[in-house]
Amino acid sequence: MTRRPFVTTLALAALLGGAIIAQAGQGATQKPAVPDVAAPTSLAIGGAVKTPLTLSPADLKAMPRTKVQVQDEGRTVTYEGVLVGEVLQRAGAPVGPALRGDAVASYVVAHAADGYRAVYSMAEVDNGFVPNDVIIADTVDGKPLFSYQGPWRLVAPRDTRGARSVRLLNRLEVVRVPK
């Protein structure tokens, strides 16, 4: 083995290392790329429901309210909003006594304005089936949600991770699994 390949490899490693350090230095002064997403102005309820709905902030404020608490980085945070089951019932989804038989094989897809989605079984969002208190929140600690979260955020207080907490919520879609 000659010395030349080792020297070439060493020189290449130094060049690559310098390029990586230069890129890291540039990235430190720039903000990470975050898509510019407009906050939704209404909340659509659709899919396998009898009466598709489009709700305004005032419509949601007028519905029965629920408070839930979640742990966020070691502190307790209180969200307030409307139970998802309440909204689905108004749209004619199979909740309450209607959640039986084939309807139990239904689920809800929560859509965000930025394209994020999460799935909940219909039983998870029907407090008559399982007391989960999954809500469409519009306040946090008594104040409106931060702009990057709202105006609505789906909050599942019994989830041990917040991955299904959908911020910028703009649509709930009910899906029935075919036979």
Order of alpha helices (4+ residues) and beta strands (2+ residues): alpha-beta-beta-alpha-beta-beta-alpha-beta-beta-beta-beta-beta-beta
